[in-house]
Amino acid sequence: MSDLITIQTDHGPLQLPAGSTLATALTHILSHAKQDSHSVATAVNGQFVARPARGSCPLADGDTVLCFSPITGG
């Protein structure tokens, strides 16, 4: 059993410690883009994950994490 998992992101593969959450992944993903986590919406394996749930959303090896601009307006 490995201590690392590899997830797929819009910017390519990312290795993280096993047991990482979406919030952890976002810290790594957005640090390069110099964006704030509140400025993006997220999905794991095609399922939307709300901001408050990111810290409790575990990631597994092979998961796909997408960050995108939230839809706003009315």
N, CA and C of each residue as an Amber inpcrd file, in Angstrom:
protein
   222
   0.8460000  -1.1870000   0.0000000   0.0000000   0.0000000   0.0000000
   0.8900000   1.2480000   0.0000000   0.6100000   2.1610000  -0.8920000
   1.4330000   3.3500000  -1.0530000   0.9770000   4.4700000  -0.1270000
   1.9150000   5.3140000   0.2310000   1.5910000   6.4780000   1.0570000
   1.1680000   7.6640000   0.2020000   1.1920000   7.4860000  -1.1380000
   0.8150000   8.5590000  -2.0540000  -0.3170000   8.0990000  -2.9590000
  -1.1410000   9.0600000  -3.3530000  -2.1570000   8.8240000  -4.3730000
  -1.8700000   9.7870000  -5.5220000  -2.3240000   9.4470000  -6.7000000
  -2.2050000  10.3360000  -7.8520000  -3.6030000  10.6630000  -8.3330000
  -3.9010000  11.9610000  -8.3860000  -5.1920000  12.4150000  -8.9040000
  -4.9470000  13.1330000 -10.2270000  -5.9840000  13.2240000 -11.0310000
  -5.9020000  13.9460000 -12.2930000  -6.5460000  15.3140000 -12.1070000
  -5.8910000  16.3600000 -12.6130000  -6.4220000  17.7210000 -12.5090000
  -6.4010000  18.3770000 -13.8810000  -6.9650000  19.5670000 -13.9690000
  -6.9400000  20.3270000 -15.2180000  -5.4980000  20.6380000 -15.6390000
  -4.5820000  20.5930000 -14.6830000  -3.1770000  20.9390000 -14.9390000
  -2.2850000  19.7080000 -14.9840000  -2.8670000  18.5320000 -15.0890000
  -2.0970000  17.2970000 -15.1440000  -2.1620000  16.5270000 -13.8400000
  -1.4270000  15.4110000 -13.7560000  -1.4640000  14.5890000 -12.5600000
  -0.8410000  15.2880000 -11.3540000  -1.3490000  14.9710000 -10.1780000
  -0.8420000  15.5490000  -8.9370000  -0.7550000  14.4370000  -7.9000000
   0.4140000  14.2940000  -7.2830000   0.5890000  13.3130000  -6.2150000
   0.3760000  13.9790000  -4.8710000  -0.3860000  13.2990000  -4.0240000
  -0.7170000  13.7960000  -2.6870000  -0.5700000  12.6490000  -1.6890000
  -0.4240000  12.9740000  -0.4120000  -0.4080000  11.9160000   0.5890000
  -1.7580000  11.1870000   0.6270000  -1.7120000   9.8890000   0.8520000
  -2.9500000   9.1210000   1.0240000  -3.7610000   9.7530000   2.1480000
  -5.0660000   9.8000000   1.9890000  -5.9340000  10.4100000   2.9890000
  -6.1870000  11.8860000   2.7660000  -5.6360000  12.4410000   1.6830000
  -5.8410000  13.8650000   1.3860000  -7.2950000  14.1360000   1.0300000
  -7.7080000  15.3690000   1.2760000  -9.0660000  15.8020000   0.9430000
  -9.0220000  16.7370000  -0.2620000 -10.1820000  17.0730000  -0.7470000
 -10.2850000  18.0310000  -1.8410000  -9.6780000  19.3690000  -1.4390000
  -9.8660000  19.7800000  -0.2000000  -9.2970000  21.0500000   0.2650000
  -7.7700000  21.0380000   0.1500000  -7.1480000  19.9140000   0.5000000
  -5.6950000  19.7860000   0.3780000  -5.2650000  19.8950000  -1.0770000
  -5.9750000  19.2040000  -1.9550000  -5.6530000  19.2500000  -3.3760000
  -5.7780000  20.6690000  -3.9120000  -6.8240000  21.3760000  -3.5100000
  -7.0210000  22.7480000  -3.9800000  -5.8740000  23.6630000  -3.5810000
  -5.3560000  23.4710000  -2.3850000  -4.2190000  24.2720000  -1.9400000
  -3.0610000  24.1250000  -2.9180000  -2.7850000  22.9010000  -3.3430000
  -1.6950000  22.6510000  -4.2880000  -2.0380000  23.1740000  -5.6850000
  -3.2370000  22.8910000  -6.1410000  -3.6470000  23.2790000  -7.4990000
  -3.6610000  24.7950000  -7.6560000  -4.2500000  25.4940000  -6.7020000
  -4.4340000  26.9380000  -6.8390000  -3.1950000  27.7500000  -6.4740000
  -2.2330000  27.1480000  -5.7840000  -1.0240000  27.8960000  -5.4240000
  -0.2540000  28.3260000  -6.6690000  -0.2990000  27.5130000  -7.7120000
   0.3920000  27.8520000  -8.9580000  -0.3710000  28.9090000  -9.7450000
  -1.6770000  28.8980000  -9.6320000  -2.5100000  29.8370000 -10.3840000
  -2.7190000  31.1440000  -9.6280000  -2.2890000  31.1880000  -8.3780000
  -2.4640000  32.3640000  -7.5240000  -3.9380000  32.7700000  -7.4410000
  -4.7920000  31.7650000  -7.2750000  -6.2250000  31.9840000  -7.1180000
  -6.6220000  31.6070000  -5.6950000  -7.7150000  32.1560000  -5.2520000
  -8.2800000  31.8320000  -3.9560000  -9.2880000  30.7010000  -4.1360000
  -9.3830000  29.8140000  -3.1560000 -10.3000000  28.6800000  -3.2680000
 -11.7650000  29.1060000  -3.3390000 -12.0570000  30.3290000  -2.8880000
 -13.4410000  30.8230000  -2.9520000 -13.8040000  31.3300000  -4.3430000
 -12.8060000  31.4320000  -5.2220000 -13.0710000  31.9510000  -6.5630000
 -13.3650000  30.8450000  -7.5730000 -13.3500000  29.5770000  -7.1250000
 -13.6030000  28.4670000  -8.0400000 -14.6590000  27.5250000  -7.4790000
 -15.3270000  26.8570000  -8.3920000 -16.2130000  25.7500000  -8.0390000
 -15.4210000  24.4660000  -8.2920000 -15.8230000  23.3710000  -7.6550000
 -15.0610000  22.1370000  -7.7790000 -15.9580000  20.9380000  -8.0320000
 -15.3510000  19.9350000  -8.6750000 -16.0270000  18.6620000  -8.9010000
 -15.0040000  17.5430000  -8.7450000 -15.4410000  16.4270000  -8.1970000
 -14.6160000  15.2260000  -8.1010000 -15.3390000  14.1280000  -8.8720000
 -14.6470000  13.5960000  -9.8610000 -15.2220000  12.5440000 -10.7110000
 -16.5730000  12.9620000 -11.2970000 -16.6660000  14.2360000 -11.6780000
 -17.8740000  14.7440000 -12.3190000 -18.9840000  15.1570000 -11.3780000
 -18.7950000  15.0140000 -10.0770000 -19.8190000  15.3830000  -9.1050000
 -19.4230000  16.6850000  -8.4110000 -20.3040000  17.6810000  -8.4590000
 -20.0610000  18.9640000  -7.8130000 -19.8210000  18.7610000  -6.3170000
 -18.8250000  19.4900000  -5.7750000 -18.5580000  19.4750000  -4.3360000
 -18.6430000  20.9170000  -3.8350000 -19.5750000  21.1940000  -2.9490000
 -19.7640000  22.5400000  -2.4060000 -18.5670000  22.9460000  -1.5470000
 -18.3130000  24.2310000  -1.4730000 -17.1730000  24.7400000  -0.6880000
 -17.1160000  24.1800000   0.7360000 -18.2250000  24.1930000   1.4910000
 -18.1500000  23.6950000   2.8730000 -17.8020000  22.2070000   2.9850000
 -17.9970000  21.4420000   1.9160000 -17.7470000  19.9980000   1.9540000
 -16.3340000  19.6150000   1.5210000 -15.5560000  20.5580000   1.0490000
 -14.2300000  20.2380000   0.5140000 -13.2940000  19.6190000   1.5420000
 -13.3560000  20.0780000   2.7690000 -12.4780000  19.5600000   3.8130000
 -12.8220000  18.1550000   4.2570000 -14.0290000  17.7130000   3.9680000
 -14.4500000  16.3670000   4.3580000 -14.6670000  15.4560000   3.1480000
 -14.1550000  15.8830000   1.9910000 -14.2820000  15.0950000   0.7620000
 -12.9610000  14.3650000   0.5100000 -12.8810000  13.0780000   0.8870000
 -11.6250000  12.3470000   0.7110000 -11.3670000  12.0460000  -0.7650000
 -10.0970000  12.0160000  -1.1120000  -9.7060000  11.6780000  -2.4750000
  -9.0550000  10.3040000  -2.4890000  -9.2350000   9.6090000  -3.5970000
  -8.6420000   8.2790000  -3.7730000  -7.7720000   8.2870000  -5.0150000
  -6.8690000   7.3400000  -5.0790000  -5.9940000   7.2160000  -6.2290000
  -6.8280000   7.1130000  -7.5060000  -6.4960000   7.9420000  -8.4960000
  -7.1960000   7.9180000  -9.7750000  -8.3570000   8.8770000  -9.8850000
  -8.7400000   9.5460000  -8.8010000  -9.8330000  10.5170000  -8.8670000
  -9.4800000  11.6590000  -9.8150000 -10.5050000  12.2720000 -10.3850000
 -10.3390000  13.4430000 -11.2380000 -10.9390000  14.6500000 -10.5260000
 -10.1220000  15.6990000 -10.3550000 -10.5430000  16.9240000  -9.6950000
 -10.5500000  18.0450000 -10.7160000 -11.6770000  18.7150000 -10.8500000
 -11.7940000  19.8490000 -11.7590000 -12.1230000  21.1090000 -10.9900000
 -11.5000000  22.2130000 -11.4030000 -11.7940000  23.5410000 -10.8620000
 -12.3450000  24.3660000 -12.0290000 -13.4110000  25.1100000 -11.7780000
 -14.0160000  25.8910000 -12.8520000 -14.6730000  27.1220000 -12.2620000
 -14.9600000  28.0720000 -13.1170000 -15.6170000  29.3050000 -12.6790000
 -17.0650000  29.0000000 -12.3140000 -17.4760000  29.4500000 -11.1310000
 -18.8660000  29.2000000 -10.7370000 -19.8360000  29.9580000 -11.6280000
 -21.0040000  29.3930000 -11.8160000 -22.0480000  30.0630000 -12.5970000
 -22.8120000  30.9890000 -11.6780000 -22.8470000  32.2600000 -12.0290000
 -23.5520000  33.2380000 -11.2040000 -24.4880000  34.0520000 -12.0810000
 -25.2640000  34.8130000 -11.4480000 -26.1830000  35.6830000 -12.1960000
 -27.6170000  35.2730000 -11.9880000 -28.4910000  35.8570000 -12.7230000
 -29.8820000  35.5310000 -12.5220000 -30.6680000  35.9480000 -13.6530000
